[in-house]
Amino acid sequence: MAFLFVFSVSAVTIILQLHFMNEVRLPFNARLTYTLLSIILIIFIAHMGQSIIVPLVFAFLLAIMLLPFASFLEHKGWPRWLAALVSVFAFVLLLAAVFTLLGAQMSSFASDFPLLQKQLMRSVYSSQQWVWRHFRIDVARQTNYVEKLAMGTLGSATTFISSTVFSIGSLLVFCVFVMLYAFFLLLYRTLLLSFLVKLIKEQHRDKLLDIVAQTRYIIKSYVSGLMLEMLIVAILNCALFAVLGLRYGLLLGIMAAIFNLVPYLGIFTAIVISMIVTLTTGNLLGAVQVGLALFLVHLVDSNVLLPRIVGSKVKINALVTIIGVVLGNMLWGISGMFLAIPLIAIMKIIFERIDYLSAWAILLGDMPHPKKSHLQPVPVDRTNLEADGTIEKTEEI
């Protein structure tokens, strides 16, 4: 397996050098073979290196978000290592504040889980009686089937709590690596870009700097827009849940806002989970009201918030979005679902600037709109990157 991994890395490196440096002019069949082989090997590497690549991608996105603050501190005379450290630490404090806010409800939910499970079983029993009265399906068969389904879905309280503790532990380790990677990406950003500049031929360096500038601008705009959208959706969810008198309304409202970041699929997952929790703490009418409330917020988000806040930052069509989310889930699980859109956006930026890959950029892109987009190209000027320390002065590269 190690040999295959090393072989894959070597093969992809050779293929990318052939693509970007355009050393030889290959016939269509050969280029098609190289392209398919590249896709297969890249997917293989992404799957085998998941434990390293996924935290690195999250750290890359986080570093782009923290870069303006780190650059601001550097312009104030702070050394780069201290500016990067303070930026990451400030983000950690923000996360700690959010989890502290949710801590009480999370603790209450964990302690009440056995009671919630019993309440769910009572609700299931009432439903069984209704099915027996109306459809004459044997209660014993219903009980056997539903108990297997419920235990398979929820498990025992001990299993649930232990798996939750394990998941929290794994998440903490994951977050530690993301923060470390983000710190080093901020610290060594000049070194990394200088490496890429030296790797590419002189005639392609302006195109590389254009890709870097566009990627940074679009990802920063997209992620910051998503964070603002998530905040507004969380406030709307929590407000509606408070009006409905829902227990654990704060926890479920924020959870639904986080799930809403996953295009198309996240909202349905949030509705199902919220309705199940509401059913165990209330009644069927309350569960239906919660589902309708989340669906109403989703309509407002899709038709009002998303177009105006996030807008057409990435300009990816809906079909590619859905396929990307599904493939991301198959490749990296939940992390892949969150990372699918930013990664496709980066691929689209690269494809647009490579002549023989421009057709793929059209396939990934959205339908052209008659109105002029508000998203203007970022000027390809080295001073834009020199200003925040991403690259050194021209003569130093």
JOMOQUI-V722465 format. One record per residue. OMEGA is omega in whole degrees, -180 to 180 (none if undefined). NEAR is the number of other ideal C-beta (glycine too) atoms within 10 Angstrom. D_LAST is the distance of its C-alpha to the last C-alpha in Angstrom with 1 decimal. Layout:
BEGIN
omega = <OMEGA:OMEGA>
near = <NEAR:NEAR>
d_last = <D_LAST:D_LAST>
END
This chain:
BEGIN
omega = <178:178:179:-179:179:178:-179:180:-180:-178:180:178:179:-178:180:177:177:-179:-170:-178:176:-177:-176:176:-176:174:-175:-178:180:179:177:179:178:-179:179:178:178:-179:-179:-177:178:177:179:179:180:180:-178:-178:-176:-176:178:-173:-176:176:179:180:176:179:177:179:179:179:177:179:-177:-176:179:180:178:178:178:179:179:179:176:177:179:173:-174:-177:-180:178:178:-179:180:179:179:-179:177:177:178:178:178:177:180:178:179:-179:175:178:-179:-172:-177:-180:177:178:178:180:180:-180:-179:-174:177:178:178:179:178:179:178:179:176:177:178:180:178:178:178:179:178:178:180:-178:-174:-175:177:173:-174:-177:-180:179:176:-178:-180:-178:-175:179:176:-180:-178:180:179:-178:-175:-176:176:-179:-180:180:-179:-177:-179:179:178:178:179:-180:179:178:178:179:179:177:178:-179:178:179:178:-180:178:179:180:178:-178:176:176:-177:-174:-176:178:180:-178:180:177:177:180:-180:179:-177:-175:179:-175:-176:-180:-173:177:177:178:179:176:179:180:-179:-180:179:-180:-178:-176:-179:179:179:-178:-177:178:176:178:180:178:177:180:179:-180:179:179:178:179:179:-178:179:179:179:177:177:180:-179:-176:174:-175:-178:-180:-179:-178:179:179:178:179:178:178:178:-179:177:178:-174:170:-175:-174:-176:179:175:180:180:-179:-179:-179:179:178:179:179:179:-180:-179:-179:-179:-177:180:178:179:178:179:178:178:179:179:178:179:177:178:179:177:178:-179:-175:-173:-177:-173:-174:-180:-174:-177:180:177:-179:-177:-176:177:178:-177:-173:-179:179:178:-179:180:179:179:179:179:177:177:179:-175:-173:180:-178:179:179:178:179:-174:-173:-175:177:-180:177:178:178:177:-179:178:-180:-178:-178:-175:174:-169:-174:173:-176:178:178:177:177:179:180:-173:179:177:179:-179:-179:179:179:-178:177:-179:-178:179:176:-180:179:-177:-179:-178:177:-180:178:-175:-179:175:179:174:177:178:-173:-175:-178:-178:none>
near = <6:7:7:12:13:10:12:19:14:11:17:18:10:12:16:14:13:16:16:16:13:15:10:7:7:13:8:7:8:12:14:11:12:17:15:10:14:17:11:13:18:15:14:15:17:16:12:16:14:15:9:11:17:21:21:15:21:21:21:20:21:21:24:23:17:22:20:14:17:27:18:13:19:17:12:8:7:15:11:17:12:13:23:26:17:15:24:26:12:13:17:13:10:10:11:11:10:12:10:9:12:16:12:11:16:15:10:13:17:14:10:15:17:14:12:19:18:12:15:18:17:11:17:16:14:11:13:19:11:10:15:13:8:8:8:7:12:11:12:9:10:18:14:11:12:16:12:10:11:14:13:8:9:17:14:12:15:9:11:15:15:12:11:13:11:10:10:11:10:10:10:9:11:15:14:12:16:22:19:13:20:26:21:17:20:26:20:14:22:17:10:14:18:16:11:14:17:9:14:17:11:7:9:17:16:13:15:19:22:18:19:21:20:20:18:19:18:21:22:17:15:19:18:16:18:19:13:13:19:19:13:17:26:20:14:21:28:19:14:19:24:12:11:15:10:25:19:20:21:19:22:24:26:21:19:27:24:15:23:25:16:20:19:12:14:20:22:14:14:24:20:13:15:26:20:17:21:25:19:21:18:18:11:13:9:17:21:13:20:26:16:14:22:29:12:12:25:21:11:13:22:14:10:11:19:18:11:10:18:19:15:13:22:23:18:20:13:10:10:18:18:14:13:22:22:15:15:21:17:12:18:19:12:12:18:21:23:23:21:25:24:21:17:20:20:19:17:22:21:17:19:18:16:16:9:11:15:12:9:16:17:11:12:21:17:14:6:9:9:4:6:7:12:8:14:8:9:15:9:16:12:17:10:17:19:16:12:16:17:20:23:16:9:9:5:9:15>
d_last = <38.0:35.1:35.0:34.9:32.0:29.9:31.0:30.1:26.5:26.2:27.9:25.9:22.6:24.0:25.4:22.2:20.4:23.3:23.2:19.6:19.0:22.5:23.2:26.9:29.3:31.7:35.1:35.9:37.7:34.9:32.3:34.8:35.2:31.5:31.3:34.3:33.2:29.8:31.7:34.1:31.7:29.4:32.6:33.7:30.5:30.6:34.3:34.0:31.0:32.4:32.6:28.9:27.5:29.7:28.8:25.1:25.5:27.6:25.0:22.3:24.7:25.6:22.1:21.5:24.9:24.1:20.7:22.3:24.5:21.9:19.7:23.0:23.8:20.4:21.1:24.4:23.0:23.2:20.9:18.8:21.0:24.1:23.1:22.3:25.6:27.6:26.4:27.5:30.6:31.6:31.4:33.6:36.1:36.3:37.1:39.6:41.3:41.8:43.2:45.4:46.8:47.6:48.7:52.4:52.9:51.1:53.3:56.4:55.5:55.1:58.5:60.3:59.1:62.3:64.3:62.1:62.7:66.4:66.4:64.6:67.2:70.0:68.4:68.3:71.9:73.0:71.2:73.0:76.4:75.6:74.7:77.9:80.0:78.6:77.7:79.8:77.0:78.0:76.5:76.1:74.0:71.9:71.5:70.5:67.8:66.5:66.4:64.3:62.0:61.7:61.3:58.7:56.8:57.2:58.4:60.3:59.3:58.4:56.1:54.5:53.8:52.6:50.2:49.0:48.3:46.5:44.4:43.6:42.6:40.3:38.8:38.1:36.4:34.3:33.4:32.4:29.9:28.5:28.1:26.5:24.0:23.3:22.8:20.2:18.4:18.2:17.3:14.4:13.2:9.6:9.8:11.5:9.4:6.3:9.2:10.4:7.6:7.8:11.5:12.2:12.8:11.2:14.4:14.2:10.8:12.6:15.4:13.4:12.2:15.9:17.2:15.3:16.7:20.1:20.4:19.8:22.2:24.9:25.0:25.2:27.9:29.7:29.8:30.8:33.4:34.8:35.1:37.0:39.1:39.9:41.0:43.3:44.8:45.4:47.2:49.3:50.2:51.2:53.2:55.1:55.7:57.1:59.4:60.6:61.1:59.0:58.7:55.1:54.1:51.0:49.8:50.6:49.1:45.7:45.8:46.7:43.8:41.3:42.9:42.6:38.9:39.7:40.4:44.1:45.0:44.3:47.0:49.7:48.9:49.0:52.4:53.9:53.0:54.1:57.3:58.1:57.6:59.6:62.4:62.7:63.0:65.0:66.6:65.8:65.9:63.3:61.0:61.5:60.7:57.5:56.4:57.3:55.4:52.2:52.7:53.3:50.1:48.2:49.7:48.6:45.1:44.7:46.2:45.2:42.5:40.2:40.0:39.5:37.2:35.1:35.9:34.1:30.7:30.2:32.8:34.1:37.7:40.3:41.0:37.5:37.4:40.6:39.6:36.3:38.1:40.7:38.2:36.1:39.4:40.2:36.9:36.1:39.2:39.1:35.4:34.8:36.9:34.8:31.5:32.7:32.0:28.4:27.5:29.3:27.6:24.1:25.5:26.8:23.5:22.0:25.2:25.3:22.0:23.0:25.9:28.2:27.8:28.7:32.3:31.6:30.0:33.3:35.2:33.4:33.6:36.6:39.1:38.1:39.7:41.4:40.0:36.6:34.3:33.3:29.9:27.7:24.3:21.3:19.6:16.3:14.6:11.1:13.2:15.2:12.5:11.2:15.0:15.6:12.6:11.6:7.9:6.6:7.0:5.7:5.7:3.8:0.0>
END
